Amino acid sequence: MLRKLFILPIRAYQLLVAPHLPNACRYTPSCSNYAIQAINQYGILKGVVLGIWRLMRCNPWAKHGYDPPRWFGEHSAVDQ
């Protein structure tokens, strides 16, 4: 239930704000979907930390491509 409370403003952004902005996300999934996935996968605290870290990394000079949520130092099946 508490997770839904943290996800609600992200969903509101996706529905009300994002459609009016140019699609400039360098990563897949988008930063907002990444944050939702991170909260669902790691819980509120780690999910919010990962979401903020992703926003800080999203800039014109950053890498791009597929970047799934994973805790620091953790590897995904994509890496192997």
Helices and strands as residue ranges (DSSP letters): H 2-12, I 13-17, G 18-20, E 27-28, H 31-42, H 44-57, E 65-66
